[in-house]
Amino acid sequence: MNITIFGTGYVGLVQAAVFAEAGYNVTCVDIDADKVRALRSGQIPIYEPGLERLVRENGTAERLNFTTDASEGIARSSVQFIAVGTPPDEDGSADLKHVLAVANEIATYMEEHRIVVVKSTVPVGTSDKVRATIAEKLKERGREDLTFDVASNPEFLKEGSAVADCTKPDRIVIGTDHADTERVLRELYAPFNRNHEKIIAMDVRSAELTKYAANCMLATKISFMNEMANLAERLEADIEKVRLGIGSDPRIGYHFIYPGVGYGGSCFPKDVRAMIRLAEKNGFEPMVLDAVERRNEQQKHVLFAKIHEYFQGEIAGRTFALWGLAFKPNTNDMREAPSRVLMEALWQAGASVRAYDPEAMDECRRIYGERAALKLCASQEEALEGADALVVVTEWKPFRAPNFEVMKRMLKNQVIFDGRNIYDAAVSARHGLRVVSVGRPQRRKEIQ
């Protein structure tokens, strides 16, 4: 089977590589000529474990091809995936201009029946707009004889494990009202549906809502746990003990109940806001989602507040070591990352930052450029040099078991602001280091 995917961003590129690995012939279409040239040579623009190998090997095997020519991609396949970005509009709603532009391109060049599959995360009703855009263009061309169908097939990938999520999905949602389209998509996903039935077929609008509902539910769990963490501190309770206590309940589970400094990335913030706007446009007040977003935005300021309190407001002129720039481990994505909120607050207060991240250094440099108050370091140990304190924002594995003796020796003040609760306060104390965590009882110690 031949497949065409419009968009070589996070979703499109991962899905294309995994389809090609399964034996399909995949054509990726993107308007960025430089990006296409890089992908043809096996260079990928994002960090995602396992993805670079898939792109290179399947490119060499000629199962994975990249082009800027939309007509080429449309001619090659009867199944056309739309996996372009849906950035937030000024009011927070999803901007569909790229999705509809692809729909218009497909209608411009199609000469036979086509199944158009919307993979992008889009509001309910988008597939109807795609259908109307294609129909209008075909009418303009005088080709109303051409048939097509539009289906919804949302993605459920997690950055950092996207290849595994795509290769071994826990569910495959197919939204369509036509039996023939469902049959084709079931055949397409058959290699990923062998162990047990993973395909959930439903109507198009329900499929579109499923994606938003999933992300909003996960974001809600994170914000709820962060709210409990803030309360735990005031009650002198330990949120990590609470987490174990509630996570053992199978109705709750352990996933997405880790307290910290808020969620970021390309999905949760954007999708929660888009869902809020969608609800408002339909005359419904999304009280829970409003609270989820407000809590998350406030949570990103928690670490700075702890730093400000510890140093009694005397932050100007100090230097802080920062471990972790990406919004989560195993990615270089800094979109809406808590690290950005913290760094900008420290700079505003007159402090400097020495930062290290295993993968996001280039991305940080792209965002902030060269500035006197930011030093990007070659290692986590180098970031400690001359620092007044250490701040941990991303729970990368190399940060979990550091050399505490080295940390104690290098830090001017033996304190760690642990935004992800990865350190045991008792263990750190034995090495002469104080840990300021999120949602755990704190006892004050005078600074040097």
C-alpha positions in Angstrom: 0.0 0.0 0.0 1.2 3.5 -0.8 0.7 6.3 1.7 1.1 10.0 1.5 1.6 12.2 4.6 1.5 16.0 4.5 3.7 17.5 7.2 7.0 16.3 8.6 6.6 17.7 12.0 6.6 15.5 15.1 3.5 13.5 14.3 3.9 13.2 10.6 7.5 12.2 10.6 7.1 9.6 13.3 4.1 8.1 11.7 5.7 8.1 8.3 8.8 6.3 9.6 6.8 3.7 11.4 4.6 3.0 8.4 7.7 2.6 6.2 9.3 0.3 8.8 6.1 -1.9 8.5 6.7 -2.2 4.7 4.6 0.5 3.2 5.8 3.0 0.6 5.5 6.4 2.2 5.8 9.8 0.6 6.1 12.8 2.9 5.2 16.2 1.6 6.5 19.4 3.2 6.7 23.0 2.0 10.1 23.5 3.7 12.7 22.7 1.0 15.7 22.9 3.4 13.9 20.4 5.8 13.2 18.1 2.9 16.8 18.1 1.8 18.0 17.3 5.3 15.5 14.5 5.7 16.6 13.0 2.4 20.1 12.7 3.8 18.8 11.2 7.1 19.1 14.3 9.2 16.0 14.8 11.5 15.1 18.2 13.0 13.9 16.8 16.4 15.3 14.5 19.0 13.2 11.4 19.5 14.7 8.0 20.6 14.9 5.6 17.7 13.5 7.9 15.0 16.8 8.8 13.3 17.6 5.2 12.6 14.1 4.5 11.1 14.3 7.5 8.8 17.8 6.6 7.6 17.2 2.9 7.0 13.8 3.3 5.4 15.1 6.2 3.3 18.0 4.0 2.1 15.5 1.2 1.3 13.4 3.7 -0.7 10.3 3.0 1.3 10.4 6.5 2.8 10.6 9.5 0.4 10.4 13.3 0.9 9.3 15.9 -1.5 8.0 19.5 -1.7 5.9 18.6 -4.7 2.3 18.2 -3.5 1.1 16.8 -6.9 3.6 14.0 -6.6 2.4 12.9 -3.2 -1.2 13.1 -4.2 -0.7 11.1 -7.4 1.1 8.3 -5.5 -1.4 7.3 -3.0 -5.1 6.7 -2.5 -4.7 7.5 1.2 -3.7 11.0 2.1 -2.8 11.9 5.7 -2.9 15.5 6.9 -0.4 15.8 9.8 0.4 19.5 9.7 0.5 21.8 12.7 -2.5 23.5 14.3 -0.9 26.4 16.2 -3.0 28.4 18.6 -4.7 31.4 17.2 -4.7 34.8 19.0 -7.7 33.7 21.2 -6.2 30.3 21.9 -8.3 28.3 19.5 -6.7 26.0 16.9 -5.6 27.7 13.7 -6.7 25.5 10.9 -5.1 27.4 8.0 -2.5 24.7 7.3 -5.0 21.8 7.5 -7.3 23.5 5.1 -4.5 24.5 2.8 -3.5 20.9 2.4 -7.2 20.0 1.7 -7.2 22.5 -1.1 -3.9 21.1 -2.5 -5.4 17.6 -2.5 -8.5 18.8 -4.3 -6.3 20.7 -6.8 -4.3 17.7 -8.0 -6.4 14.6 -7.3 -7.6 12.7 -10.4 -9.0 9.6 -8.7 -10.9 8.6 -5.5 -8.9 9.7 -2.4 -9.3 9.0 1.3 -8.2 12.0 3.3 -7.3 11.2 6.9 -6.9 14.1 9.4 -4.1 13.1 11.8 -3.6 16.6 13.1 -5.1 17.5 16.5 -8.1 19.5 15.5 -11.4 20.8 17.0 -14.6 18.9 16.5 -16.1 19.9 13.1 -12.7 20.2 11.3 -13.3 17.2 9.1 -16.5 18.8 7.9 -14.5 21.9 6.9 -11.9 19.8 5.1 -14.7 18.0 3.3 -16.3 21.4 2.3 -12.9 22.8 1.1 -12.3 19.8 -1.1 -15.8 19.8 -2.5 -15.6 23.5 -3.3 -12.2 23.1 -5.1 -13.5 20.2 -7.1 -16.5 22.2 -8.1 -14.2 25.1 -9.2 -12.2 22.6 -11.3 -15.3 21.2 -12.8 -14.5 17.8 -11.4 -17.5 17.1 -9.2 -17.4 13.6 -10.6 -14.4 12.8 -8.4 -15.2 11.0 -5.2 -13.5 11.3 -1.8 -14.0 10.7 1.9 -12.6 12.4 5.0 -11.8 10.4 8.1 -10.4 11.3 11.5 -7.5 9.3 12.9 -6.0 11.2 15.9 -2.6 10.4 17.3 -1.8 9.5 20.9 2.0 9.9 20.9 4.1 10.9 23.9 7.3 12.9 23.1 10.2 10.8 24.2 8.4 7.5 23.5 6.7 8.3 20.2 8.2 5.6 18.1 7.2 2.9 20.6 3.7 4.5 21.0 3.3 4.4 17.2 4.7 0.9 16.8 2.8 -0.6 19.7 -0.3 1.6 20.2 -2.6 1.0 23.0 -5.6 2.1 20.8 -6.2 3.1 17.2 -9.1 5.4 16.8 -10.8 5.5 13.4 -13.5 8.1 12.8 -15.5 7.5 9.7 -19.1 7.2 8.6 -18.3 4.9 5.6 -17.7 1.2 5.7 -15.3 1.2 2.8 -13.1 3.8 4.4 -13.1 1.9 7.7 -12.1 -1.3 5.8 -9.1 0.5 4.1 -7.9 2.0 7.4 -8.3 -1.3 9.2 -6.1 -2.9 6.5 -3.6 -0.1 6.8 -3.3 -0.6 10.6 -3.4 -4.4 10.5 0.4 -4.7 11.2 -0.1 -2.8 14.5 -3.3 -4.7 15.5 -2.1 -8.3 15.7 -1.9 -9.2 19.4 -5.3 -8.0 20.3 -8.0 -5.7 19.0 -6.9 -2.1 19.3 -9.0 -0.4 16.7 -11.9 1.6 18.0 -14.2 2.7 15.2 -16.6 5.6 15.7 -18.1 8.6 13.9 -15.9 11.4 12.8 -16.9 14.0 15.4 -16.5 11.6 18.3 -13.0 10.7 17.1 -12.0 14.4 16.9 -13.3 14.9 20.5 -11.5 11.8 21.8 -8.1 13.3 21.1 -8.9 16.6 22.9 -10.6 14.8 25.8 -7.6 12.5 26.3 -5.1 15.4 26.5 -7.4 17.5 28.7 -7.9 14.5 31.1 -4.2 14.0 31.5 -3.6 17.7 32.0 -6.3 17.7 34.6 -4.5 14.9 36.6 -1.3 16.9 36.5 -2.9 20.2 37.7 -4.9 18.4 40.4 -1.7 16.8 41.8 0.1 20.1 41.7 -2.8 21.7 43.6 -2.6 18.9 46.2 1.2 19.5 46.4 0.7 23.1 47.2 -1.8 22.2 49.9 0.4 19.5 51.3 3.2 22.0 52.0 0.8 24.2 54.0 -0.5 21.1 56.0 3.0 19.8 56.5 2.2 16.6 54.7 4.4 14.8 52.1 2.8 14.8 48.6 5.1 11.9 47.6 3.5 9.7 50.3 0.1 10.9 49.2 0.9 10.0 45.6 1.7 6.5 46.6 -1.4 6.3 48.6 -3.8 7.4 45.9 -1.9 5.8 43.0 -2.4 2.4 44.5 -6.1 2.8 43.8 -6.7 1.2 40.4 -9.4 3.7 39.7 -6.7 6.5 39.8 -3.4 4.8 38.9 0.2 6.1 39.1 0.3 7.8 35.6 0.4 11.6 35.5 0.1 12.1 39.2 3.7 13.3 39.8 3.8 16.8 41.3 6.2 19.3 39.8 6.4 22.6 38.1 3.7 22.3 35.6 3.2 20.7 32.1 4.5 22.2 28.9 5.3 21.0 25.4 3.4 21.2 22.1 0.2 19.4 23.2 -1.3 19.9 26.6 -1.1 23.7 26.9 -2.4 24.2 23.3 -5.1 21.6 23.5 -6.5 22.7 26.8 -6.8 26.2 25.6 -8.3 25.1 22.3 -10.9 23.0 24.2 -11.7 26.0 26.4 -12.3 28.2 23.3 -14.3 25.5 21.6 -16.6 25.2 24.6 -17.0 28.9 24.9 -17.9 29.2 21.2 -20.6 26.6 21.7 -22.1 28.5 24.7 -20.7 26.2 27.4 -18.6 27.3 30.4 -15.6 24.9 30.8 -15.1 25.5 34.6 -12.8 22.5 35.1 -10.6 23.2 32.2 -10.3 26.9 33.1 -9.1 25.8 36.5 -6.6 23.3 35.0 -5.0 26.0 32.9 -4.9 28.6 35.7 -3.2 26.1 38.1 -0.7 25.1 35.5 0.3 28.7 34.7 0.7 29.4 38.4 2.7 26.2 39.0 5.4 27.3 36.6 6.2 30.1 39.0 6.5 27.9 42.1 10.3 27.4 41.9 11.0 31.0 41.5 8.8 31.7 44.6 10.8 29.1 46.6 14.1 30.6 45.4 12.9 34.1 46.3 11.8 33.0 49.7 15.0 31.1 50.5 17.3 34.0 49.6 15.0 36.5 51.2 14.5 38.4 48.0 18.2 38.9 47.5 18.5 37.3 44.0 20.2 40.1 42.0 23.8 39.3 41.2 23.4 35.6 42.1 24.1 32.7 39.7 21.9 29.6 39.5 22.8 26.3 38.0 19.9 24.9 36.0 19.6 21.2 35.1 17.0 20.6 32.5 15.6 22.8 29.7 13.3 20.6 27.8 9.7 20.4 29.1 10.2 16.6 29.7 13.0 14.0 29.4 13.9 12.4 26.0 13.0 15.4 23.9 14.6 18.7 22.9 11.2 20.4 22.9 11.1 23.7 24.9 7.7 24.8 23.8 6.0 26.3 26.9 8.6 24.6 29.1 8.7 25.5 32.8 12.4 26.2 32.5 11.6 29.2 30.3 9.3 30.8 32.9 12.0 30.2 35.6 14.9 31.6 33.6 13.0 34.7 32.5 12.0 35.3 36.1 15.5 35.0 37.3 16.8 37.3 34.6 14.1 39.8 35.5 15.3 39.7 39.1 18.9 40.3 38.1 20.3 36.8 38.3 22.3 34.7 35.9 21.8 31.1 34.8 24.3 28.4 34.0 22.2 25.7 32.2 22.6 22.2 31.0 20.3 19.8 29.2 21.3 16.5 27.4 19.4 17.4 24.2 17.9 20.9 24.3 21.0 23.1 24.3 20.7 24.0 20.6 17.0 24.7 21.0 17.7 27.0 24.0 20.3 28.8 21.9 17.9 29.2 19.1 15.2 30.7 21.4 17.4 33.0 23.5 20.5 33.6 21.4 23.6 34.8 23.1 23.1 36.8 26.3 25.3 37.7 29.2 22.9 36.2 31.8 22.9 32.8 30.2 25.7 30.3 30.0 25.1 27.0 28.2 27.4 24.5 29.7 28.9 21.3 28.3 28.0 19.1 31.3 25.9 19.1 34.4 29.0 19.5 36.6 30.2 22.5 34.6 26.8 24.2 35.3 27.6 24.0 39.0 30.7 26.1 38.7 30.3 29.4 40.6 26.6 28.8 41.2 24.8 29.9 44.4 22.3 27.0 44.1 21.1 24.2 41.9 17.6 24.2 40.3 16.4 20.9 38.7 13.5 21.4 36.2 13.6 18.3 34.0 13.9 14.8 35.4 16.5 13.4 33.0 18.0 10.1 34.1 21.6 11.4 34.5 20.3 13.9 37.1 18.8 11.3 39.4 22.0 9.9 40.9 24.5 12.7 40.9 27.7 13.0 42.9 26.4 14.8 46.0 30.0 15.4 47.3 30.9 17.3 44.1 27.7 19.2 44.3 28.3 20.2 47.9 31.9 21.3 47.1 30.9 23.4 44.0 27.8 25.2 45.2 28.2 28.4 47.2 25.0 27.5 49.1 24.4 23.8 49.7 20.8 23.9 48.5 19.0 22.2 45.6 15.6 23.4 44.4 14.1 20.2 43.2 11.2 20.9 40.8 10.6 17.2 40.1 11.1 15.6 43.5 13.8 13.3 42.3 16.0 13.6 45.4 15.4 12.1 48.8 15.9 14.9 51.4 17.3 12.5 54.0 20.0 11.2 51.6 20.9 14.7 50.4 21.1 15.8 54.0 23.7 13.1 54.8 25.9 14.8 52.2 25.3 18.2 53.7 22.8 19.4 51.0 19.4 20.7 51.6 16.6 19.9 49.2 13.7 22.3 48.6 11.0 20.1 46.9 7.4 20.6 45.7 4.7 19.5 48.1 7.0 18.3 50.9 7.5 19.8 54.4 10.3 22.3 54.5 12.4 23.4 57.4 14.3 26.7 57.0 18.1 26.8 57.0 20.0 30.1 57.0 21.9 30.9 53.8 25.6 31.7 53.7 
